[in-house]
Amino acid sequence: MGYHESSKLGMAAKNTVFLLLALFGAFMFTTTPADAHRFNVALVVPLSNAASAEGRQVRDGFMLATTERDSHPDEESDGHLGGLDIYVTVIDEQGDITADIERIGKQGKIDIVVAFGSHETRTMIAKVLDGKKIALLTPARSPFAKSGTPAVAAFVSAYKKAHGSLPSAHAAQGYNAARRIDVAVRAQGSADDKTALRKSFGETAHGFNW
């Protein structure tokens, strides 16, 4: 699997949840609506507060699941997950979540929101997405503590090769989130059935070996 991480959502102000855009300037969310071969994910992590180090580790673990980085900047990428094209937008948890999700809806389509950050942030995002055709995925328990298992050893080795350091539990949670999406999307061959995605996310919240 390769990956494409992208941040083309518009100009971010100080108090917008998409503070990432302040790093890259004004971008347009140019992806086409997801079809049987493409889907769009927003990864919400803390990037501008005391938890920013953990947020970057979550991001790096998530992107590792899509394997090969390409020549895009660190916050942009395209690739494959679950045999399908995935377009990932990495965003900061700070700001006006409601306004920014509405803006994305007008500019393109988003299929899955992966919400890390505080409990309050995740609760707010759940309310914003209520009634929308977007599946929400929140952090789950990863097998990272079982360091002696082959799956965990393989993750640690791959992360160290990619980043030159050992992964943290936060990186493992990001990796776990991407793998849960892989399983959910692969099962239906697309991200179209949001009810099926939500059901799968619930089933992989515990006891999932990545």
N, C-alpha and C positions, 0 to 999 in steps of 0.2 A: 504494500500500500504506500502510495506517495501522499502528500498533503498539500493543500493550497490555503494558506491563512491570509485573509484579506480584510482590510478596513476601509471601505469606500462608502461611508454613511453620511458625509456632510461635515460641516464645520462644528467643532466642539467648543463650547464655552466652559468657563471654570466650573459651573455647577451642573454640567450635563453628565449623564451616566456614561456617555461615549467620549470620555476624556482622551481616549486613545487618539482621536482625530486631531487633537491639538499637536500631537507629535508628527503627524503626516500632512496636515493642512486640509484643504477642502477636497473631499472625494465624493464621487457619486456612487450610490449602491447600484452597480451595473449588472448584477447577475440577473439572468432570466428566471422566471418561475421554475421551481423544481419540476423535473419530469422523471421518467423511469430511470434516468441515468445521472441525475444531478439533484442534490439537495443542499439547503443552506442552514448553517448553524451559527448562533451567536453564543459566544463563551464569555460570561460575565464574571470577572475576577477583580479583586482589589489591586489597583496599580498605582494609586496615588496617596495612600495613607500608611498608617503604621504596619498594616498587614501586606504591604506591597511585595515584600520578598516572598511571602507565601503565595501570593497571587501569581507572581512570575513563575514559581515552581509548578503551580497547578497548570499554567499555560504550557510550560515546557513539557510536562508529562503528557498533557493532552495531545500536543503536536507530535510527540514521539510516536504515539499510536498510529499516526499516519505516515510514519517512517521518513522517507527522503525529503529533506529540505531542498527548495529550488533557489533561484537567484533573486527572489523577491526580498524586500526588506524584512526585518525580523517579525514585524506585525502583519505581514502579508504572505499568503501562500495559497496554492491550489494543489489538489492531489486526489487521493482515492482512499476510501474507507468502506469496508464491506463490499468491495468490488464495484462501488459506485463513486461518481465524482462528488466531492464534498467541498463546499465553499464556506470557510470559517471566518467569522468576524470576531476578533478579540476586543472586548470593551471593558472599561472600568466601571466599577459598581457605583461610583459617586454620581449624583445628579438627578435630573428629571427623567426617571425611567419611563413614565407614561408618555411624555411628549416624544421621546426618542424612538420608542417602539412604534408609535403612531407614524412617525416620519419614515421609518423603514417600511412600514406597510404601504405607504404611498409610493415609495421608490422601487420596491421590488417585493420579494417574498422571503419569509423566513419560516423554516419548518420546525426547528428545535431551538429552544433556549436552554443552555446549560448554566445554571445559576449557582455560583459559589458566593463568597463574601459572608456578611453577617446574616443571622436568622431574620432580622428585620428586612434586609434587602430581599432575601428569598421569598418572604411572605408578601412583600410589596409586588414583586414580579409575578407571583402566582395570581394576585388580584388583577394585575394589569392584563394577564393572559387569559383570564376567565372568559369563556365564551368565544375565544379566538381559535382559529384552526392552526394552533401552534402547540407542540408538545413540550412540556417542561421537564427537565431532568435536574435533580439536585444531588449533592454528594451522597455517596454510599460507602459501605465498609469494603475496603480493598483487602486483598490477601497479603499486603506488604509485610505484616508482622511475621508471617511464616517464611522467614528468610531462607530456610533450608529446602524449600520446594523448587523444582525446576522452573516453574513459571515465574516465580519471583526472582530467582537467580538470573534468568534470561532478561527480565526487565531491568534489573540493576546493571547488568553488563551493557545492554543497549543504551541506557541513559548515560552511563559513564563514558561510553564511546562517543556519544553525541555531544555531551556537555563538559567532559573532562572532570566531573565530580560525581560523587555518589548521590543518588536521589534521596529526597526526604519523603516523609509520609504525605506531604502536600502534593509532590510530584506524582506519587503513586495514585492519589485520588484523581488527579487530572487524567492520568493514563486509564484508570478504571472507568471514568466517565466516557471517554472515547470508545473504549472497548464495548461498553454497554450499548452505545449507539450502533456500533458495528453489528452486534448481534441482532438488535431490533430491526435495523434497516435490511440486513441481509435476509432475514426471515420472510420479508414481503417483497423484496426486490426493488423497493423504493421507499420514500418517506411519506407517501400519500395518505396512508391510513393512520391518522393521529391517535385514534383509540387503541389500535394495535401497538403503536409505539409506547403509549402511556402504560399499557398492560405489561409490556416487556420491561420497561424501566422499573416498574414495581417488583417484578419477579427477580430482577438482577440486583436489587438494592442490598441483599444480604446473600452470602454464600456463593457468590459468583467468582469463579477463579480467573479473574480479570474483568 
